[in-house]
């Protein structure tokens, strides 16, 4: 690599970007601006650097977040100074809470302009509060500081972003004029000679490596004893990140033969996994069943759980043994029931635990759960067959049945992920699910799904509500990229339908205006604006036809479904009540 000796700014940024690339950080997400010119110039002139340009910094950050979820590698974000930087915050929060790697390269004015009323100058160091794993305020490029110091800062950033727990890091990059690659009169050859050995190499200054973490012998012995003493165990699986994790958990579940409670984010809701309990959330609508099936042991693997009903059940069950296994050190225990918290690589730990499974485990406990789930399935199939209108539960059921092995689904927060968790078709094939469930915001959903599709290099289906869609319309521009194939399914119920399921819905005098926030918007014109194929459907059969057609397209498309909010809520409540009555009379 030949450092760019045009001027001190191009020299520093060419070294900075090259060191990132050598660490495998080859994806850059850039928003246009002036102060970031040296960084953008370096990316544009690095043959191994790939870039996506998006004018909206908030959307760009969520795109990088989706890319990180898909690949497990950080994308590097580049923006100009000022409020542009602040727009990264929502995605930084999500990345931090849900352990997604990300590197922020924020351009900044020099220190002498801070707190002087200079244009487009704010206090950027510390702007992301405690959310970054590591942050550093780089000095302005100068001959007074060795380039090896810059390499060390980049190495530290990559290490912090990719170590356990991975997450966002922030390098604040100050630049003085000239920002453009104008030839300097300074002779930089001698200054750059200090990294001549690095320049001749293809390796980073410092190699960043992270060992796979397995459980200790003592931890395994403790868990083995827990398994041996359990008679009514539940295996609860939260969100999983990779195919290797899903395969390892599925193998453990088969060996253990406990009722498998698989959150929709686990990606284990399709395929043949014998001990899986498909409709655990609806089963727990029966107080009779819940009271008679309290577990004595819970093994939870993976991150957060979607079902509030399941969390309530686990809280009220007060299992004397609750082992939680995560790949990070943060406590994910909102019900305060975990008795033993273990940290390790999920796939590795699952392979270890298979050796701890007792040779004989009774199947009666599992048979009771599975038999009850079969009854719930029968009630749902009957109710779905009798319904003559389109609804969100029916769409979740139909969409899951259309997903092929290897399909990838992004579920928006609010009702889409909840309905999928409750009503997904158990006969579906194996499909992967992603969602922003760290902070569970609705912002940046389109951009996140676009980044996810880009990182996977394959088609992704996004199920999203109308308010989340309105929240991120700017990011439809990302779908013009030929490397992004996204089928967007919009559930348009003209407002925040989730609030109808909350107690505030009884306060009719303020509910509609302040919570539902009806907007009367349709999305056909938005699709036209960004050149996206669009279809509107108003029946289950039309939806299936439109979705199958979208899967044969080469690019992105939008399917809009108009849902009557009140009819949808009534149908949802009738489904739940029908299941509850059936189980209560057993």
LONU-373502 format. One record per residue (C-alpha): residue number from 1; residue in three letters; x, y, z. Coordinates in steps of 0.02 Angstrom, whole numbers. Example, Ala and Ser with C-alpha at 12.3 -4.5 7.8 and 13.67 -1.06 7.14 Angstrom:
! residues 2
NODE pos code      u      v      w
NODE   1  ALA    615   -225    390
NODE   2  SER    684    -53    357
***
This chain:
! residues 586
NODE pos code      u      v      w
NODE   1  UNK      0      0      0
NODE   2  UNK     67    172    -45
NODE   3  UNK     10    307     77
NODE   4  UNK    -67    460     -5
NODE   5  UNK     62    599     16
NODE   6  UNK    -44    736    -63
NODE   7  UNK    -62    823    105
NODE   8  UNK    -64    778    290
NODE   9  UNK   -252    744    290
NODE  10  UNK   -245    623    144
NODE  11  UNK    -95    536    220
NODE  12  UNK   -181    507    386
NODE  13  UNK   -347    452    312
NODE  14  UNK   -268    336    183
NODE  15  UNK   -176    249    326
NODE  16  UNK   -332    246    436
NODE  17  UNK   -444    170    302
NODE  18  UNK   -311     45    246
NODE  19  UNK   -288    -17    425
NODE  20  UNK   -475    -43    442
NODE  21  UNK   -479   -138    278
NODE  22  UNK   -334   -249    334
NODE  23  UNK   -438   -293    487
NODE  24  UNK   -580   -348    372
NODE  25  UNK   -683   -189    393
NODE  26  UNK   -714   -166    208
NODE  27  UNK   -892    -98    209
NODE  28  UNK   -915     90    226
NODE  29  UNK  -1082    181    239
NODE  30  UNK  -1059    363    193
NODE  31  UNK  -1169    516    209
NODE  32  UNK  -1115    669    108
NODE  33  UNK  -1035    821    189
NODE  34  UNK   -885    935    181
NODE  35  UNK   -785    905    340
NODE  36  UNK   -780    718    304
NODE  37  UNK   -698    744    133
NODE  38  UNK   -528    671    183
NODE  39  UNK   -610    511    245
NODE  40  UNK   -720    492     91
NODE  41  UNK   -571    525    -24
NODE  42  UNK   -475    385     61
NODE  43  UNK   -620    262     44
NODE  44  UNK   -645    306   -139
NODE  45  UNK   -461    274   -174
NODE  46  UNK   -444    110    -80
NODE  47  UNK   -476    -32   -202
NODE  48  UNK   -534   -153    -68
NODE  49  UNK   -655    -33     15
NODE  50  UNK   -838    -49    -31
NODE  51  UNK   -961     91     -1
NODE  52  UNK  -1146    131      9
NODE  53  UNK  -1198    314      6
NODE  54  UNK  -1355    372     94
NODE  55  UNK  -1402    554    120
NODE  56  UNK  -1490    522    287
NODE  57  UNK  -1368    489    430
NODE  58  UNK  -1501    406    537
NODE  59  UNK  -1544    284    397
NODE  60  UNK  -1360    257    358
NODE  61  UNK  -1327    205    537
NODE  62  UNK  -1472     82    537
NODE  63  UNK  -1411     13    370
NODE  64  UNK  -1242    -20    453
NODE  65  UNK  -1334   -100    598
NODE  66  UNK  -1425   -219    481
NODE  67  UNK  -1262   -260    393
NODE  68  UNK  -1181   -300    560
NODE  69  UNK  -1324   -417    607
NODE  70  UNK  -1309   -508    441
NODE  71  UNK  -1121   -529    436
NODE  72  UNK  -1061   -517    616
NODE  73  UNK   -935   -388    554
NODE  74  UNK   -936   -201    584
NODE  75  UNK   -974    -79    445
NODE  76  UNK   -887     90    461
NODE  77  UNK   -997    245    456
NODE  78  UNK   -932    412    392
NODE  79  UNK  -1020    579    413
NODE  80  UNK   -982    764    424
NODE  81  UNK   -980    867    583
NODE  82  UNK  -1123    942    684
NODE  83  UNK  -1298    874    700
NODE  84  UNK  -1259    744    567
NODE  85  UNK  -1168    649    704
NODE  86  UNK  -1317    657    822
NODE  87  UNK  -1425    564    696
NODE  88  UNK  -1320    408    727
NODE  89  UNK  -1379    395    908
NODE  90  UNK  -1536    284    889
NODE  91  UNK  -1439    151    793
NODE  92  UNK  -1292    164    913
NODE  93  UNK  -1409    130   1058
NODE  94  UNK  -1481    -23    971
NODE  95  UNK  -1309    -88    923
NODE  96  UNK  -1246    -65   1100
NODE  97  UNK  -1392   -149   1187
NODE  98  UNK  -1402   -294   1064
NODE  99  UNK  -1214   -317   1040
NODE 100  UNK  -1197   -278    855
NODE 101  UNK  -1024   -220    796
NODE 102  UNK  -1012    -47    717
NODE 103  UNK   -875     83    691
NODE 104  UNK   -915    270    684
NODE 105  UNK   -795    387    596
NODE 106  UNK   -866    559    630
NODE 107  UNK   -779    707    552
NODE 108  UNK   -757    860    663
NODE 109  UNK   -693   1038    666
NODE 110  UNK   -523   1066    749
NODE 111  UNK   -520   1096    938
NODE 112  UNK   -487   1283    923
NODE 113  UNK   -661   1303    847
NODE 114  UNK   -755   1215    986
NODE 115  UNK   -861   1325   1098
NODE 116  UNK   -823   1477    991
NODE 117  UNK   -985   1490    893
NODE 118  UNK   -903   1418    738
NODE 119  UNK  -1019   1354    603
NODE 120  UNK  -1075   1171    611
NODE 121  UNK   -973   1141    768
NODE 122  UNK  -1041   1049    919
NODE 123  UNK   -963    948   1059
NODE 124  UNK   -945    779    975
NODE 125  UNK   -836    682   1099
NODE 126  UNK   -953    593   1219
NODE 127  UNK  -1107    630   1113
NODE 128  UNK  -1160    446   1120
NODE 129  UNK  -1153    442   1310
NODE 130  UNK  -1110    270   1382
NODE 131  UNK  -1166    170   1231
NODE 132  UNK  -1002    149   1136
NODE 133  UNK   -888      8   1190
NODE 134  UNK   -741    126   1164
NODE 135  UNK   -717    302   1099
NODE 136  UNK   -570    410   1055
NODE 137  UNK   -551    592   1002
NODE 138  UNK   -418    584    867
NODE 139  UNK   -306    735    855
NODE 140  UNK   -301    834    695
NODE 141  UNK   -176    758    572
NODE 142  UNK     -6    828    618
NODE 143  UNK    178    792    592
NODE 144  UNK    203    800    780
NODE 145  UNK    123    631    813
NODE 146  UNK    191    468    739
NODE 147  UNK     79    375    618
NODE 148  UNK     99    221    726
NODE 149  UNK    -10    309    854
NODE 150  UNK   -148    322    723
NODE 151  UNK   -131    136    682
NODE 152  UNK   -143     94    866
NODE 153  UNK   -305    194    881
NODE 154  UNK   -380    100    733
NODE 155  UNK   -324    -68    805
NODE 156  UNK   -404    -23    971
NODE 157  UNK   -567     26    886
NODE 158  UNK   -580   -139    792
NODE 159  UNK   -536   -238    948
NODE 160  UNK   -669   -151   1050
NODE 161  UNK   -803   -167    915
NODE 162  UNK   -776   -353    889
NODE 163  UNK   -729   -416   1062
NODE 164  UNK   -860   -491   1177
NODE 165  UNK   -973   -399   1203
NODE 166  UNK   -961   -325   1029
NODE 167  UNK  -1044   -160    991
NODE 168  UNK  -1017     17    925
NODE 169  UNK   -855    114    941
NODE 170  UNK   -828    298    904
NODE 171  UNK   -675    377    823
NODE 172  UNK   -700    565    814
NODE 173  UNK   -590    629    673
NODE 174  UNK   -541    814    677
NODE 175  UNK   -477    897    519
NODE 176  UNK   -407   1069    479
NODE 177  UNK   -412   1143    305
NODE 178  UNK   -379   1098    167
NODE 179  UNK   -511    963    164
NODE 180  UNK   -495    929    -22
NODE 181  UNK   -345    831    -89
NODE 182  UNK   -243    987   -131
NODE 183  UNK    -57    963   -153
NODE 184  UNK     42   1020     -2
NODE 185  UNK    213   1101     -9
NODE 186  UNK    267    996    141
NODE 187  UNK    381    848    107
NODE 188  UNK    291    704    192
NODE 189  UNK    407    566    132
NODE 190  UNK    517    565    286
NODE 191  UNK    368    573    403
NODE 192  UNK    285    424    316
NODE 193  UNK    447    323    320
NODE 194  UNK    408    275    501
NODE 195  UNK    275    155    437
NODE 196  UNK    369     93    284
NODE 197  UNK    371    -86    346
NODE 198  UNK    183    -78    375
NODE 199  UNK    156     -3    202
NODE 200  UNK    252   -145    119
NODE 201  UNK    150   -274    215
NODE 202  UNK    -31   -327    192
NODE 203  UNK    -62   -359    377
NODE 204  UNK   -127   -236    509
NODE 205  UNK     -6   -164    635
NODE 206  UNK    -83   -273    772
NODE 207  UNK   -185   -430    744
NODE 208  UNK   -352   -432    835
NODE 209  UNK   -408   -606    886
NODE 210  UNK   -543   -669   1002
NODE 211  UNK   -543   -844   1072
NODE 212  UNK   -702   -946   1069
NODE 213  UNK   -763   -955   1247
NODE 214  UNK   -821  -1121   1316
NODE 215  UNK   -890  -1161   1488
NODE 216  UNK   -769  -1216   1623
NODE 217  UNK   -767  -1392   1690
NODE 218  UNK   -845  -1332   1853
NODE 219  UNK   -986  -1244   1762
NODE 220  UNK  -1023  -1398   1658
NODE 221  UNK  -1027  -1508   1813
NODE 222  UNK  -1150  -1388   1896
NODE 223  UNK  -1264  -1390   1744
NODE 224  UNK  -1252  -1578   1729
NODE 225  UNK  -1312  -1592   1909
NODE 226  UNK  -1455  -1473   1872
NODE 227  UNK  -1510  -1578   1723
NODE 228  UNK  -1501  -1740   1823
NODE 229  UNK  -1610  -1670   1962
NODE 230  UNK  -1743  -1597   1846
NODE 231  UNK  -1911  -1678   1817
NODE 232  UNK  -2007  -1534   1739
NODE 233  UNK  -1881  -1437   1636
NODE 234  UNK  -1908  -1306   1502
NODE 235  UNK  -1779  -1261   1369
NODE 236  UNK  -1811  -1079   1324
NODE 237  UNK  -1722  -1007   1172
NODE 238  UNK  -1711   -820   1142
NODE 239  UNK  -1641   -729    991
NODE 240  UNK  -1499   -818    900
NODE 241  UNK  -1379   -738    777
NODE 242  UNK  -1316   -871    658
NODE 243  UNK  -1351  -1034    570
NODE 244  UNK  -1218  -1121    674
NODE 245  UNK  -1304  -1065    835
NODE 246  UNK  -1473  -1125    772
NODE 247  UNK  -1405  -1295    720
NODE 248  UNK  -1316  -1321    886
NODE 249  UNK  -1469  -1273    988
NODE 250  UNK  -1582  -1386    884
NODE 251  UNK  -1466  -1534    914
NODE 252  UNK  -1462  -1499   1101
NODE 253  UNK  -1652  -1484   1107
NODE 254  UNK  -1672  -1653   1022
NODE 255  UNK  -1553  -1738   1143
NODE 256  UNK  -1626  -1654   1298
NODE 257  UNK  -1807  -1691   1249
NODE 258  UNK  -1878  -1554   1360
NODE 259  UNK  -2019  -1442   1297
NODE 260  UNK  -1932  -1318   1182
NODE 261  UNK  -1997  -1140   1196
NODE 262  UNK  -1922  -1054   1045
NODE 263  UNK  -1944   -865   1031
NODE 264  UNK  -1979   -805    855
NODE 265  UNK  -1808   -721    855
NODE 266  UNK  -1722   -888    878
NODE 267  UNK  -1754   -942    699
NODE 268  UNK  -1810  -1112    764
NODE 269  UNK  -1995  -1093    729
NODE 270  UNK  -1985  -1187    564
NODE 271  UNK  -1919  -1358    519
NODE 272  UNK  -1934  -1522    610
NODE 273  UNK  -1880  -1505    792
NODE 274  UNK  -1977  -1636    889
NODE 275  UNK  -1984  -1558   1064
NODE 276  UNK  -2035  -1384   1003
NODE 277  UNK  -2197  -1316   1075
NODE 278  UNK  -2268  -1216    932
NODE 279  UNK  -2404  -1116   1020
NODE 280  UNK  -2331  -1090   1194
NODE 281  UNK  -2396   -911   1207
NODE 282  UNK  -2577   -962   1174
NODE 283  UNK  -2561  -1115   1286
NODE 284  UNK  -2521   -997   1429
NODE 285  UNK  -2685   -905   1407
NODE 286  UNK  -2757  -1048   1510
NODE 287  UNK  -2732  -1015   1695
NODE 288  UNK  -2775  -1197   1724
NODE 289  UNK  -2634  -1259   1614
NODE 290  UNK  -2509  -1132   1682
NODE 291  UNK  -2546  -1177   1862
NODE 292  UNK  -2524  -1362   1828
NODE 293  UNK  -2365  -1350   1726
NODE 294  UNK  -2243  -1246   1823
NODE 295  UNK  -2064  -1299   1783
NODE 296  UNK  -1937  -1345   1915
NODE 297  UNK  -1793  -1299   1798
NODE 298  UNK  -1772  -1175   1657
NODE 299  UNK  -1623  -1171   1540
NODE 300  UNK  -1626  -1011   1437
NODE 301  UNK  -1506   -991   1292
NODE 302  UNK  -1497   -831   1191
NODE 303  UNK  -1559   -655   1211
NODE 304  UNK  -1725   -570   1245
NODE 305  UNK  -1896   -651   1240
NODE 306  UNK  -2040   -573   1144
NODE 307  UNK  -2187   -650   1236
NODE 308  UNK  -2243   -552   1388
NODE 309  UNK  -2359   -696   1432
NODE 310  UNK  -2211   -815   1438
NODE 311  UNK  -2111   -697   1549
NODE 312  UNK  -2258   -681   1668
NODE 313  UNK  -2274   -871   1674
NODE 314  UNK  -2089   -894   1714
NODE 315  UNK  -2096   -757   1845
NODE 316  UNK  -2247   -833   1932
NODE 317  UNK  -2178  -1010   1919
NODE 318  UNK  -2026   -964   2025
NODE 319  UNK  -1921  -1109   1962
NODE 320  UNK  -1789  -1154   2093
NODE 321  UNK  -1660  -1176   1953
NODE 322  UNK  -1649  -1051   1811
NODE 323  UNK  -1489  -1061   1708
NODE 324  UNK  -1460   -925   1578
NODE 325  UNK  -1326   -941   1444
NODE 326  UNK  -1280   -785   1344
NODE 327  UNK  -1135   -736   1233
NODE 328  UNK  -1109   -572   1327
NODE 329  UNK  -1094   -517   1509
NODE 330  UNK  -1249   -408   1519
NODE 331  UNK  -1392   -468   1631
NODE 332  UNK  -1550   -503   1530
NODE 333  UNK  -1665   -546   1674
NODE 334  UNK  -1813   -426   1684
NODE 335  UNK  -1910   -546   1797
NODE 336  UNK  -1764   -575   1918
NODE 337  UNK  -1776   -764   1914
NODE 338  UNK  -1603   -816   1847
NODE 339  UNK  -1507   -917   1976
NODE 340  UNK  -1353   -960   1871
NODE 341  UNK  -1287   -848   1732
NODE 342  UNK  -1156   -918   1613
NODE 343  UNK  -1066   -833   1469
NODE 344  UNK   -995   -919   1317
NODE 345  UNK  -1005   -945   1130
NODE 346  UNK  -1181  -1013   1102
NODE 347  UNK  -1137  -1148    975
NODE 348  UNK   -988  -1207   1076
NODE 349  UNK  -1085  -1212   1239
NODE 350  UNK  -1228  -1310   1160
NODE 351  UNK  -1106  -1441   1098
NODE 352  UNK  -1034  -1452   1273
NODE 353  UNK  -1205  -1470   1353
NODE 354  UNK  -1251  -1618   1244
NODE 355  UNK  -1124  -1719   1342
NODE 356  UNK  -1214  -1672   1504
NODE 357  UNK  -1386  -1737   1454
NODE 358  UNK  -1444  -1883   1565
NODE 359  UNK  -1459  -2048   1473
NODE 360  UNK  -1644  -2067   1516
NODE 361  UNK  -1770  -1924   1521
NODE 362  UNK  -1956  -1952   1540
NODE 363  UNK  -2061  -1898   1391
NODE 364  UNK  -2226  -1879   1487
NODE 365  UNK  -2194  -1697   1530
NODE 366  UNK  -2154  -1657   1348
NODE 367  UNK  -2305  -1756   1284
NODE 368  UNK  -2423  -1651   1390
NODE 369  UNK  -2356  -1488   1319
NODE 370  UNK  -2358  -1552   1140
NODE 371  UNK  -2533  -1622   1155
NODE 372  UNK  -2597  -1455   1216
NODE 373  UNK  -2509  -1364   1074
NODE 374  UNK  -2596  -1479    951
NODE 375  UNK  -2765  -1428   1023
NODE 376  UNK  -2719  -1244   1002
NODE 377  UNK  -2668  -1278    822
NODE 378  UNK  -2839  -1355    786
NODE 379  UNK  -2930  -1204    858
NODE 380  UNK  -2827  -1082    754
NODE 381  UNK  -2849  -1178    593
NODE 382  UNK  -3037  -1180    620
NODE 383  UNK  -3044   -994    659
NODE 384  UNK  -2933   -947    512
NODE 385  UNK  -3038  -1051    392
NODE 386  UNK  -3199   -969    451
NODE 387  UNK  -3133   -790    440
NODE 388  UNK  -3190   -691    288
NODE 389  UNK  -3078   -539    312
NODE 390  UNK  -2892   -505    306
NODE 391  UNK  -2808   -481    475
NODE 392  UNK  -2634   -468    550
NODE 393  UNK  -2639   -641    632
NODE 394  UNK  -2689   -720    466
NODE 395  UNK  -2550   -629    374
NODE 396  UNK  -2422   -691    502
NODE 397  UNK  -2488   -868    481
NODE 398  UNK  -2491   -860    290
NODE 399  UNK  -2322   -774    271
NODE 400  UNK  -2235   -901    383
NODE 401  UNK  -2307  -1043    278
NODE 402  UNK  -2237   -963    120
NODE 403  UNK  -2057   -952    182
NODE 404  UNK  -1940  -1079    106
NODE 405  UNK  -1790  -1160    189
NODE 406  UNK  -1655  -1028    203
NODE 407  UNK  -1777   -881    193
NODE 408  UNK  -1734   -725    292
NODE 409  UNK  -1866   -620    377
NODE 410  UNK  -1852   -450    461
NODE 411  UNK  -1992   -413    584
NODE 412  UNK  -2031   -236    636
NODE 413  UNK  -2061   -195    818
NODE 414  UNK  -2235   -170    887
NODE 415  UNK  -2365   -295    821
NODE 416  UNK  -2275   -383    675
NODE 417  UNK  -2150   -475    785
NODE 418  UNK  -2281   -510    918
NODE 419  UNK  -2405   -582    794
NODE 420  UNK  -2271   -691    715
NODE 421  UNK  -2219   -753    887
NODE 422  UNK  -2398   -805    925
NODE 423  UNK  -2473   -859    759
NODE 424  UNK  -2330   -924    648
NODE 425  UNK  -2374  -1084    555
NODE 426  UNK  -2283  -1231    639
NODE 427  UNK  -2278  -1325    474
NODE 428  UNK  -2166  -1192    396
NODE 429  UNK  -1990  -1230    339
NODE 430  UNK  -1836  -1170    432
NODE 431  UNK  -1814   -981    414
NODE 432  UNK  -1703   -851    497
NODE 433  UNK  -1777   -700    587
NODE 434  UNK  -1698   -532    628
NODE 435  UNK  -1767   -382    719
NODE 436  UNK  -1712   -228    816
NODE 437  UNK  -1761   -291    988
NODE 438  UNK  -1621   -213   1089
NODE 439  UNK  -1714    -51   1120
NODE 440  UNK  -1867   -108   1018
NODE 441  UNK  -1887     57    927
NODE 442  UNK  -1983     76    765
NODE 443  UNK  -1858    198    690
NODE 444  UNK  -1740    143    552
NODE 445  UNK  -1833    -18    512
NODE 446  UNK  -1823     -6    322
NODE 447  UNK  -1639     42    328
NODE 448  UNK  -1599   -100    449
NODE 449  UNK  -1684   -228    338
NODE 450  UNK  -1597   -156    185
NODE 451  UNK  -1427   -171    270
NODE 452  UNK  -1470   -348    323
NODE 453  UNK  -1514   -397    143
NODE 454  UNK  -1357   -312     79
NODE 455  UNK  -1247   -403    204
NODE 456  UNK  -1327   -572    167
NODE 457  UNK  -1326   -538    -21
NODE 458  UNK  -1497   -619    -36
NODE 459  UNK  -1681   -573    -33
NODE 460  UNK  -1758   -526    134
NODE 461  UNK  -1942   -505    177
NODE 462  UNK  -1987   -359    291
NODE 463  UNK  -2153   -360    384
NODE 464  UNK  -2187   -184    446
NODE 465  UNK  -2329    -76    512
NODE 466  UNK  -2384     88    435
NODE 467  UNK  -2311    202    570
NODE 468  UNK  -2140    119    563
NODE 469  UNK  -2149    136    373
NODE 470  UNK  -2188    322    385
NODE 471  UNK  -2047    340    510
NODE 472  UNK  -1915    284    385
NODE 473  UNK  -1977    330    210
NODE 474  UNK  -1808    411    169
NODE 475  UNK  -1728    240    173
NODE 476  UNK  -1829    179     24
NODE 477  UNK  -1690    262    -77
NODE 478  UNK  -1574    122    -17
NODE 479  UNK  -1681     -3   -112
NODE 480  UNK  -1620     69   -277
NODE 481  UNK  -1456    -22   -245
NODE 482  UNK  -1454   -179   -355
NODE 483  UNK  -1373   -273   -210
NODE 484  UNK  -1526   -246   -100
NODE 485  UNK  -1677   -359   -131
NODE 486  UNK  -1814   -323     -5
NODE 487  UNK  -1996   -372    -10
NODE 488  UNK  -2086   -248    103
NODE 489  UNK  -2257   -302    169
NODE 490  UNK  -2347   -155    249
NODE 491  UNK  -2487   -189    372
NODE 492  UNK  -2581    -24    359
NODE 493  UNK  -2710     -6    497
NODE 494  UNK  -2703    184    492
NODE 495  UNK  -2615    211    656
NODE 496  UNK  -2534    129    805
NODE 497  UNK  -2638    -29    815
NODE 498  UNK  -2537   -100    960
NODE 499  UNK  -2610     30   1078
NODE 500  UNK  -2782    -49   1056
NODE 501  UNK  -2717   -198   1155
NODE 502  UNK  -2665    -89   1303
NODE 503  UNK  -2770    -23   1448
NODE 504  UNK  -2756    155   1383
NODE 505  UNK  -2880    105   1246
NODE 506  UNK  -3019    121   1374
NODE 507  UNK  -2986    309   1386
NODE 508  UNK  -3086    345   1230
NODE 509  UNK  -3084    535   1248
NODE 510  UNK  -2895    544   1214
NODE 511  UNK  -2855    374   1139
NODE 512  UNK  -2882    405    954
NODE 513  UNK  -2792    573    942
NODE 514  UNK  -2644    545   1056
NODE 515  UNK  -2608    359   1038
NODE 516  UNK  -2680    290    876
NODE 517  UNK  -2629    447    779
NODE 518  UNK  -2724    407    618
NODE 519  UNK  -2641    475    460
NODE 520  UNK  -2747    412    312
NODE 521  UNK  -2588    387    209
NODE 522  UNK  -2564    256     74
NODE 523  UNK  -2394    206      6
NODE 524  UNK  -2421    188   -182
NODE 525  UNK  -2353    361   -218
NODE 526  UNK  -2202    328   -107
NODE 527  UNK  -2164    172   -208
NODE 528  UNK  -2177    272   -370
NODE 529  UNK  -2061    406   -302
NODE 530  UNK  -1923    278   -277
NODE 531  UNK  -1964    172   -430
NODE 532  UNK  -2023     18   -334
NODE 533  UNK  -2153   -107   -396
NODE 534  UNK  -2310    -91   -289
NODE 535  UNK  -2466   -194   -261
NODE 536  UNK  -2615   -173   -145
NODE 537  UNK  -2709   -325    -81
NODE 538  UNK  -2868   -345     21
NODE 539  UNK  -2888   -533     39
NODE 540  UNK  -2779   -679     98
NODE 541  UNK  -2777   -758    -75
NODE 542  UNK  -2723   -595   -156
NODE 543  UNK  -2585   -578    -29
NODE 544  UNK  -2516   -752    -65
NODE 545  UNK  -2520   -718   -252
NODE 546  UNK  -2433   -549   -233
NODE 547  UNK  -2301   -619   -115
NODE 548  UNK  -2258   -765   -229
NODE 549  UNK  -2242   -644   -374
NODE 550  UNK  -2124   -533   -275
NODE 551  UNK  -2008   -680   -241
NODE 552  UNK  -1977   -696   -428
NODE 553  UNK  -1922   -516   -447
NODE 554  UNK  -1740   -464   -456
NODE 555  UNK  -1756   -307   -351
NODE 556  UNK  -1862   -237   -210
NODE 557  UNK  -2050   -215   -205
NODE 558  UNK  -2192   -160    -91
NODE 559  UNK  -2352   -251    -46
NODE 560  UNK  -2479   -148     51
NODE 561  UNK  -2618   -230    151
NODE 562  UNK  -2761   -123    216
NODE 563  UNK  -2819   -188    384
NODE 564  UNK  -2974   -129    475
NODE 565  UNK  -2901    -93    646
NODE 566  UNK  -3058   -125    746
NODE 567  UNK  -3104   -286    654
NODE 568  UNK  -2925   -344    670
NODE 569  UNK  -2921   -314    857
NODE 570  UNK  -3089   -402    880
NODE 571  UNK  -3029   -553    780
NODE 572  UNK  -2867   -558    878
NODE 573  UNK  -2963   -558   1043
NODE 574  UNK  -3083   -691    981
NODE 575  UNK  -2939   -804    932
NODE 576  UNK  -2860   -791   1103
NODE 577  UNK  -3025   -816   1192
NODE 578  UNK  -3070   -968   1086
NODE 579  UNK  -2905  -1050   1132
NODE 580  UNK  -2924  -1008   1316
NODE 581  UNK  -3100  -1080   1325
NODE 582  UNK  -3047  -1241   1239
NODE 583  UNK  -2902  -1269   1358
NODE 584  UNK  -2997  -1220   1515
NODE 585  UNK  -3131  -1350   1486
NODE 586  UNK  -3007  -1492   1459
***
